[in-house]
Every structure is written in C-alpha cells, then in structure tokens.
Amino acid sequence: MSTVTLKHVYKIYENAEKKPQGEVKPAVSDFCMEIQDKEFIVFVGPSGCGKSTTLRMIAGLEEISDGEIWIDDTLVNDVAPKDRDIAMVFQNYALYPHMTVYDNMAFGLKLRKVADVKRDKDGKPVLDENGKEIPIMRKYTKEEIDVKVRGAAKILAIEEYLKRKPKALSGGQRQRVALGRTIVRNPKVFLLDEPLSNLDAKLRATMRSEIIKLHDQLGATFIYVTHDQVEAMTMGTRIVVMKDGFVQQIGAPQELYDHPINTFVAGFIGTPQMNFFDGRITADGTITFANNQKVKLSAAALSQFDEKKIGNGLDIIMGVRPGDLKVLDTANDMSVSARVEVIEALGNETIIYANLDKNAAEGLEKTPTSIVASAKLKKNPERKSEIILGIDEESIHIFEKETKRSIRK
C-alpha cells in the first residue's frame, strides 16, 4: 500500500511576488488531497501554477512552508528525499553521459542499502543470545543488481541497449532508461515531472501508452506533472487542475470534461477549447448574447441549473464545446447564425472558425463573438458564407459572470 496525503500544504518563496495588500503571494496555497494506492494522479495547469513545486515538495526537493505531507502512515516533512522511498523522473532525463545504460540504471542500487539479517559464511542467519535474528542494513549484491536491472530493461524493451551510452540513444530510449532507473528501486511512489515534453508529437503519443502500461504492470502509485491537457485526459485516473498556486478542481477526466466547476477548468480541459459567450439568462430560459442573438432552453434543459441563482435574470458566461455544435439547414430555438471566417478540413472532421457578428470585420475570430465548431460534414461551407449553428442544449454550461463558477445543480 502506497498512499500520499497532503494536508493544507503551502509553499512561499522568500523572494516571492507581493500582493497589493503587501502579503507575499504563495507558489502553492492550501493544497489538500488524498492519493490512494495504485492511483495515477496528474497535476495539470499552465506554467507557474505550482504543479512542479507540489511534486518537488512530495519528493523532498523543496521544503514546505506550512502543512503536512504523509506517505502511508509516515509524516515526511523532515524526512530526507533518499529516505522517502520515492523515485523521480525528470524532464531532462538526468542520465550520466559517461555511464552505459546498465550502469545508469544500476547506480542508485549501488548506493542504496537493503534490510536483511546477519548471516554466517554459509549464508545462514546468525542468532543473538535470545535466539532471534540480528537485523542489519547491507548493500545489494552484484547478482541482485543484475537481476533488477535486466528485469526493468525487459519491461521497457531496452535490453539490447544496455551497453550503449546515452549519446547513442534516441529521446524515447533515453526516457525509457530514466524510467528504468526508477523501476529497479521498486519505490512506493513514482513522481514524473513533464517527462515527455522533450519528445516529438508521435513519440510522445507512443510513450504515453507505454507509461500507462507500465503503471498497470507495476501496480504502483504514480504522480505525473504536465501542462498538456491531452496527456492529463488520457493518462490520469484523477486529474488535479491548478492555477496560480490554487487547486481549481479534482476529478476523473470525464467528470472534469462534463462538469467543470468554473470557466478556467472548462476552457483548459478539451480540444478545441470551449466557446464562451457573455450574455444574460432569464427565468424562462431565454439567453441573450452580447450581439443580441438569442437562444431558448427547454424546461428540461433549464432544470439542470440553479433557478434561485437565475432569479428574474442573471448575467452569465455560456459555454459550449465545439463538438456540441451542428451546422443546420434551418434555424430553431437553440441555433445562432454566424459568418464563416476560417475552415480547417482535417479529413475526419472540419473545424469551423466563425463569428456571431455577421457584420464583423475579418480577423475578429478572437473577439467575444467568435465561435468554433467541430463537425463531420459532407460539404464544407465557403469562407465568408453565413451558416446556422445548432447548440446541443443538454451539453451547454452556464457560469455566473461575477464569480465565473458553474450554476449547474
């Protein structure tokens, strides 16, 4: 069993930026989470959100400013990194260039000691005066190291590269060596800090699946840091979305996609990004957008949201994912008209960049009235043509404009 618990963890650097009130801005604020045994947890967010700092605090490479970190039943706040029984994979691989793959993977084991009992020259346990075995800490034998290194190399399919040095390996092979160096230690927790960011797109996709298989095979606890929401969605059993040092939402990938708690999570999770429109909703379900186009929710769709919040009217941000938009022949209560700005024909789907303000000048697709649709079409619309986009009312998201938080029940 390998659990990790963070209780009200803060990290404040001495030279940190100060808030207008004079307070120091924490790099990580009030991080609370229980990570269960064998989970694959992904920390995701933009650069500077605190995800790597949190990982380094778990590893012991950064001191925590406040709070508690527990690994299983042990408080590790003051425990040295080497004694936390964790292993970390870094973004830059951190391999020794002068050592072979075999020696890189074996190096950590040569420095570590393993619990055993005192033995005589025949290998039998030596007993004390009370007839009990005498516990000792000893180094790994060459035979034990060889078994572990070759076992890890077999798992990662790098057996044929054991005699090579890192400079003779590709990026993906080097990443496998870095993973192998952690596997041989059989740690309680694997920590991975953006390990795939230096790889090309195709290799990154391959290595994602390899790491998922590795997690299943080892049955260990993995904590993975990335800024790539695709990696987060495809790899994590649970995702932690962070921004400015704060945890925004924790949940399973599909939960975050279907029920984002605020506009940041909604916009960060999903590709292409969710469309957002400023507007106002009234008690009868009518939503009026900033350019005066309107849609009207059915009673069933309206019932998903907090009627008390809506009251007689509420300023909102409506969100709709590009995949929940369809090109229609005729208008209905849940459709808007738009002018096509850009077409991206990808073969299996077409991405349409359009503008709800049909009189807008060209190049305004980044204004609040822009809209992106992702659809399978038999015939793509012409650029600058007018189209009707139908909105799936069951899939819309409504956020209170003031707080930017969802008003879904």
N, C-alpha and C positions, 0 to 999 in steps of 0.2 A: 504494500500500500504506500502510495506517494502522493500526499495532498499538500497543497500550498495555500496558506491563508494570509491575506493582507488585511490588517485592521487599522483604518484611519491613518494611512501612510502619507507622509508629506516629504517633499524634497525642496529645500530652499538653498540656493547658492549664495555665497557671500557677496558676490558682485552682481546679484540679480537685479533686473529692472524694477523700479519702484512705481507703484500705482499713484494716481493723482493725489490720493489722501496721504501719501507718504509711506504706505505699507509696502513691504517687499513682495513682489509677485512670485509665488511658488512655481517651480517647474512641474511639480506634481501635487495635487491638492486632494486630501481626504479620499485616498484610494482604498476602497473596501471590496473584497472579493474572496470567495472560497472556491478554489480549483480542486476538483475531485480527482481521485486516482484514475489514470489512463485517459484523461481528457486531452483533447487537442485544442488549446486556447490560442486565439490570435488577437494580438493587440494591433489595432489599425487606426490610422489617422494621418493628417498632414504633417510635414516636417515641423519639429518644435512642439509637438503636442504632449510630449512626455512619455511616449511608449518605450523608447530605448532606455530612458532613465529608470523607468519602473523595472524593466528587465535587469538592468545592471544592479539595482538595489536588491533584487531577489538573489542575484549571483554573489552579492557582497562586494562588487567592484565600486559601488557608490554607497556612502554612509547615508542612512535615512535621517531626516531631520526630526521626525516625530512619527509615532505609531509603532506597530509590531508586525514582523514577518515570521510566520511559522512554517516549517517544513515537517510534515507529520505532526508529532507532538512536541517538537523542539523549537523553542524561541531562538531564532538565529541572528538577532540584531547585532550581537557582539561576537558571532562565530566567524572565523576566517573563511574566505572563499574556498580554500582547499579542504576544509572540514565540513562543508555543507552537503557533500555528496551530490553535487550537480555538475553538469558538463555543458559548455557553451560553444556554439558555432558562430563565428564572427563573419561579418560582411566581406572582409578581405582575405578570408581563409586562414591567415596567420600560420602558414606552414614554414618549417625551417628549410631554406633553399639548399643547404649543404647536405641534408639528410635524404636518404631514399624514402619512398612511400612507406616501406616496412618500418624504418626507424622513426619516422614521424608518428606513426600510429602506436609504436611501442614505447615512445619516450615517456609519456605520462605514467605508464605502468612501472617503468624502471624507477621512478621517483616515489611511487606510492607503496604503502605497506598494507598487508592483509592480516586480519585477525586469525590466529592459529593457536596451537598448544605446543609446548616444549616437547621435543622428540629426541630419542637416542639415535645412535648411528645406524640402527636398523629401521628407523622410521616409526618406532612405537612411541606412544605418548608417555612422558615421564610424569610420575605422580608425586605429589608432595607428601608430607608426613601424615596428612589426614586422608590420603588415598584419592585426592582429587587432582584432575589435570591442571597443569600450570599454564595459564593463558599468556601469550606473547604476541607481539606485532613483528612480522617478518616481511622481507622483500619477496616479490614474486620471483619464482624460478624462471630460467630461460624457457623451459618446456611449457610452463603455464602461460607465459607471454606469447609464445609462438602459437599456441592453440587459440588464444583470444584474438590475435591479430589476423590469423588466417581465417578464423570463423567470421570476423567482421568483413574481411575482404571478400569472402564468398557471398555474404548477404548483399554487398554493394557491387558485386561483379567487377572488382578491380584486382583480382588475383594475379592477372598477367602483368600488372604494373608495379608490383611490389619492389622491384629492383630499380625502378626509374626514380629520378629526382623530379621535383615539382615543375621545373622549367620545361620538362619533356612531356607535360600533360596539358590537356585542354582545360578550359574553365570548368566544364562539367565534371571532369575527372578529378580536378583539384577539390571541387566541392564535395565529392564523394569521399576523398581522403580526409577532409576536415570532419565529415560526419563519422567516418570510421574511427577517427581518434577519440570521439566521444562514446561510440558504441562499446569499444573494448573496456571502458571503465564500468559499464553497466550501472550508470548513476540512477539516483531516484528521480531526477528531473532533467529533461533536456531543454536548454534555452537556446533559441535560434534568433539571431539579430540580423534581419534582412539578408539571409544567406544567398538569395537568388538574384539580387539586384544587379550584380555584375555580369550576368549571363544574357545572351541574346534571347529574343522572344520565344523561338521554337524550343531551345534548350530549357528555358525557364518552365515552359509547359510540361516538358518531359520530367524535369526534376521535381515539379510539384507532385506528380503522380508517384514518383519514387519515394518521396518523403512520406506521403500518405500510406503507401505500402509498408514502409519501414515502421511507422507508428503502429500499424496493425500487427506487424510481425513481432515487435519488441514488447508491445503491451505496456508502454511506459507513459509517463505524463510529459506532454510537450507544451512549451510556451513559445509562441512564434511571433515575431515582430515584423510588420510590413507596412508600407504606405500604399500598397496595391490592393484595392478592394476586390479585384478578381481572385487574387491569392486567398484573401480572407474568406470569401464566399465559398470557394471550392475546397478549402483545407480544414477550416475550423469546425469543431463540434459546437463551440460557442465563440462569439466574437465580442471583443471589448472595443467600442468606438470611443476615441479620445479626441479632445480639442482643448487647447490652451491649458493643459495640465489636469483637466477635469474629465471624468468618465461621463460620457453622454448617455450611453445605453449599453447593456449587456444582454445578449440573447443568441439563440440559434440563428444561422444565416437566413433562413426563410422567414423567421419571426421579424428580424430587422428589416427585411425587404418588404414584407406585407404590412407591418405595423410600426413604422418609425416613430419615435417619441417626439421628434422635433424636426425642423427644416434642415438642420445640419446633417443629421443621420439620413434623412430622406434623400438629400442631394448627394451625399458621399457614397451611399450604397446603391449600386445599379448602374449599368452602362447600356445605352447612353443615359446621361443624368436626367433625373426627373425634371419635368417642366413645372415652373412656379408662376402663378398669376396673382397679382393683387386684385382684391375685389371686396364685395360685401354680400353677405347672405342674410336673407330674411326668413321669418318663421315658416313661410310656405315652401321653402326650399329653392327659391329663386336666387341665383348667384349672378351678380352684375360685375363685369370686369371693368378695368380702368378705361378701356376703349369703348365702353357701353354695349359690347356684345353680352348676351345673356344665355344662361342655361337654367333648366329647372329640374331639380331632383324629384324622383318619385317619393311617395310616402315611405316605402320600404327602404330606399337608399338613405333618406333623411334620418330614419330611425337609428342608423349606426352612430349618429353623432349626438353630442350633449345638447338637448333642447334648451336647458337652462342657460348654457353659455350663449347660445344663439339669441334667445330672447326675442325682442322685436327687431333686432338687426345687429350684426357683428361684422367688424372689419376683419377680413381674413386673408390668408395666402392659400390658394388652392393648388394642390399638387396632382399631377397626373403623369404616369410613366409613358414614354414614347410607344411602348408596346401595347398600351391600352387605348390607343387612338386608331381609328379606321377611316379610310377615305370612302365617303358616301356619295351616292348619286343625288340624293335629296336630303334636305335639312329636316331635323326633328328637334325635340325639346332639349336634347343633350348634344347638340352639334354647334360648331363655330365655323365661320368662313375665314379663309386665310389666303395670302398670296405666297406662292412658292418662290423661295429665294435661291436655294441650292438643293441639288439632287445628288445623293451618293448611292449609286447602284452597286450593291455588293454581291449580286448573284442570288443568294438565298433570301435576301431581304433588301428593301430600299429604305434608306434614311432620308427623310424629307425635312429640310430646314425651311420654315415658313414664318410669316408674320401676320398676326391677327389684325394689325392695322394695314388694310389693303392699300392705303394711300401713302404708306411709309416710304421713305427714300431707300434706295438699295444700300445694303450693308448694315441694316438695322437688326440683323438676326440676334444680336446680343442685348437688345433692349428688353424691358419687361414684357413687351408684347410678342416676343419671339416664341415659337413653338417648334418642337422636334417630334416627328412621328416615325415610328419604325414599323413597317408593314410589308407583307408579301403582295405584290401587285402584278397583274398580267401585263399592264401597260403603265409605264411611269408618266406622271404629269409633266407638262412642259414648264420650264423655268419662266417665272413671272405670271403664270396662269393662276386662276382662282380655283380653290378646291374647298370642299366641305369636309371637315374632320368631325367624326362622331366620337364621343367620350364614353368609355365604359363607366357608368355611374357607380357600379359596385366596387370599382377599383380606385376611386378618387380619394385623395387625402385632403383634409381641411385643417389648417393650423391657425390659431389665434394670431393676428398680426402683431399685437403688442408683445406677446411672450414667445411667439414662434413655436409654441407647443401644440401638439395634436389635440383636437377636441373629440376624437373618436372615443366612444364609450369603452 
